[in-house]
Amino acid sequence: GATRQASLKNSLCEVDTEYVLVSDIARSCVSERFLNEIVSHIGKSDCIVPYLKVHDTVVYDGVTIDRDKVKMIQTPQLSRTYALRSALEQKEEFTDESSAIVANGGKREFILGESNAHKITRIDDLKKLSCLTPPSSDTLSGVGFDVHAFDDKGVMYLGGIKIESAYGFKAHSDGDVAIHALIDALLGAAGMGDIGMMFPDSDDIYKGIDSKELLKRVVTKLCHLGFVIVNVDLTIAAEKPRIGNYKIAMKKTLSSILNIESSRVNIKATTTEKLGFIGRGEGVGVIANANLKYFDWMKI
């Protein structure tokens, strides 16, 4: 739903028990002891509501009020299902279950809550997550390898840069072999398969696509999963084209997409001493290495 209340109302359509326990997902350190304490009060009211006492002086509208009359409401809250369903039919929006039930004529009972059931609201609240172990400090490494043959049609893209050349690469996408190898290295470090699994060449949606767009999607996915890119290193094996004049532009382009300093993007070029298909000038091969670490939310 568009609101907490709408989502809860929709969820209750799937509930067929007499009582329902509802909690904010932002309260990630709710203990088993706390849950058992709430459930032990089942049947005593339409809604069992945990709360914390206020220990600071409280001023409301310029007047100091009795802090013993102030309660900081928590979840989970245990409600009679029918009472909660009925309460949510009201047009008014409520920020917790007990408020809706009381406004609808129901009863609630307060029980003392626990400080560990803290609601994550601001960034610095993450430091209060006592129930979670700190993120691992391990560095995760991945290797990617890709080759593409030359094609006398099209434009050549390498490392996110347009290369002045009389030919391009044979490929389903734009053929940027350097970015393809880099994507595989990143996916390998994260244990997420390979580029063919994420962007299959059997899908026409990727036909002719800019490989930088594919890299951006991978970086976004890694970020959502809690990874941080440490550095990448690419070795481009080619007799042609010569890429010396393009390295700085490649580093700038790739570092911008990877959200790292350009000094953490290393690009090397080599030949195969006239050996193999690369030596015969039939295509380009790239080996990429990438290192990841877990985002350290303890340092926010």
N, C-alpha and C positions, 0 to 999 in steps of 0.2 A: 503494500500500500504506500501511498504518498506520505503518510505519517506513521508514527509509532502506533497510535491507536487503531488506524486502519489495518495495519499489518497484523496486529493482535486479533482484531475482529475476524480477519480472514483465517488466521491460524486456528481459532476456536471452532471453525467449521469441521476440523479434523479431530476434535477432542470429544470422546464419548465417556470420560470418567467423571465421577461426582465432583472431584476437586482438580484444580490445575495450578501448577507452580510456574510463575512467570518471572523471568529475570532479565535485566539489561545485559546484553552481550559485552558491554564495556566493563562489567564487573567480572574480571577474569580470575580472581583469587578467592572465590567463594569456597569455603572449606566443607568437607563432608560433615564435620561436627556441627557447623552452622546449619546445613540443610536438615540434619536430623533434629536439631532443636526446633526449627520452624515446623517440620512435619509433626512433631510431638504435640503440637497445639491444634491439630486437625479437629474440626467439629466444634470448636469453641466460639467461632464467629464466622461471618461471611468472608472475612479477609484477615489473614494474619500478617502483620506488618512489622518488620524489623526496623529499628531506628538507632541512631547514635545521639548521645547527650551532647549539648553544646557547652564548652568550657570557657569560651571567650565571652566578654561583655558584648551584648547585642543591642544595637540601636536601630529602631524602626521609625522612619519618618521624623527623625530628630529627637525621638524620645527613647531613653534607655528602658528596656523592658526586661521582665523576669526571664532570665535564660533557662530556668528550670521548666518553663512552659514551652520552650522551643525544641522541636525534634527534627533531626536530619534523617529523612526517610530513605530507606534502602530497599533493594530487592536482593533475593527473590521474595515474592509475596505469594502466599498460598490462598487461593480464592475458591469459593463454591462456584462451580462452572456456570450454573444457571444464573447466579447473581451477577457474575462478571459479564455474561452475554447480554443480560438485560441492561446493565449499566452502560455498556458500550453503544447502545442504541440511541443514547442521548446525542444531541447535536454539538454540545460543548466538548472541547478538546481537553483532556486531562493528561497530566505528566506521569501518573502512576495509577495502578489498578484500584488501590484503596480509595483514592479521591473520587473516582468515578462511582464506585459502589456506595460510598457514603452520600454522595449527591443524589443517588437514586433511591435513598431510603434504607440502605443496608447498614450493617454494623461492622466495625473493625476492632481488632485487638492488637495492641502494641506489645512487642517483645524487644528486649535489648539486642541490638545487632552486633557486628564485629567490624573492627577497623580494617581488617584485611579485605573486606568486600568493598573496597574503594572503587569508585567509578572513574575510569580513564576519560578525562575531558580535555586536558591540556597536555602539551608535549612533555612538560616536566613531571606529569603524573606517571610516566613510564618508569621513573626511578623508584617508584613506590611498589612496584610489582615484586613483592617478596616471594611469591609462589613460583616465579620463573627463574630458571638458571640463566646466567649470563650467556650470550651467544658465543659459539665456538670461535677460537682465534685461529683455527686452521686455515691454511691457504690451499685452494683447490685449483688444480692445473688441468688444462685441456689442450689437445693438439688437433689441428685441422689440416687437411690436405685436399687440394683440388687442382684439376688440370682442364684446360679448354683449348681446343684446336682453333687455328685461325680460320676466318671466313672473309673472302674478298668483298663481302657486302656488309653494310652497317658501319657503326661507329664503335671505336674501342674505348671502353671504360675500365680503369684499373685503379684500385684503391680509392674509389669514389671520384676519380678525376677523369675528365675526357682527355684522351691521349691523341696527339697528332699522329695519325697512321693511315696507311692506304687500305687497312683491313680491320675487321672487328673480330669477335669470337663467335663460334658456333655454340648457341645456348638457347634454352627456353626463355630465360630472362634476358637482361642486358649483357650477361656473360662476364660480369666483373669477378674474375676468378680469385682475386685477392680478398674481396669481401666475402665470397662464398667460403673460402678456407677459414677466414676469421670467424664467421658465424658458426662453423663446425667446431672450432676451438672453444668458443664461448659455451656452446651447448654441451660439449664434452666435459668441460670443467663443472658445469652445473648438473651433469648426469641427465640431460634432457634429450638424448638421442642425437639426430643430425638434421641438416638442412632439408634433406629429402623427405623426412617425416613431417617436418613443420610446414614446408612449402613444396608439396609434391609437383613435379613437372607434368603430371597428368591433369593438373587443374589449370584450365585456360585463364583463370583469374590472374595467374602469375606470368602469363606470356608477355614477354617484353618489359616486365616490370623493372623499375629502377632498383638495383640491389641495395642502395642506401636505405630505401624504404623497408626492405626486409631486415636490414641490420637494426634500424630504429625499433621495429617490432620486437626483435629479440632482446634488445637492451631494455625496453619497457617491461617485457615479461620477466627478465632477470630481476629488475628493480621490484616488481610486485611480489616476487618470491623471496625477497630479502637479501639479494646478492649485491655486492659492490665490486666493480671492475677495478683491479689493481693496476695491471699493465698488460700490454699485448706486444708481440714480436712477430714480424712477418719476414719470410725469406722468399723473394721472387726470383725464380729460375727462368731465365730467358736469354736467347741470343739476340732477340729483337722483340719489342722496341727497347731502346735505352731509356731508363727511367730516372737517371740521376737528377735531371732538371725538374722532376715532378715530386720528389720525395717530400719536400717541405709542404707542398700543397696537400699531398696525401695525408701527412701527419696532422695537419690542421683540420682537414675534413673529418678524418676518422676520430680524432680526439673530441671534436665537437659532438659527434653522435654518441660516443662512448661516455661522455661526461667526465673525462679525465684530462689532466694536463698533457700537452703535446709531447712533453719529455717522456711520458709513459707509453708512447706509441713509437716503436722502433721498426724501421723498414730497411731491409738489406736487399741487395741485388747480387746475383751470381749467374754464371753460365754453367753449362754442363760440358764445357771443353769440346764442343761439336759432337757430343755423344747423344744417341737416342733421338726421339722425335723433337725434343727441345733443341738439341744441338743442330738438327737439320732445319730448324726454323719453322716447324710446323705448328707450334703452339707455346703456351706458357704454363708453368706449374708453380704453385705457391704452397709453402708450409707455414702455418700460423700457430703460435702458442699464446695462450691466454691464462691469466691468473685471476681468480676471484676470491673474495672473502665474504663472510656474513656481515651484514649491516649491524653495527654495534649500537643498539639503542640505549645502552648504558651511558654513552658519552654525549647524548643530546643535551 
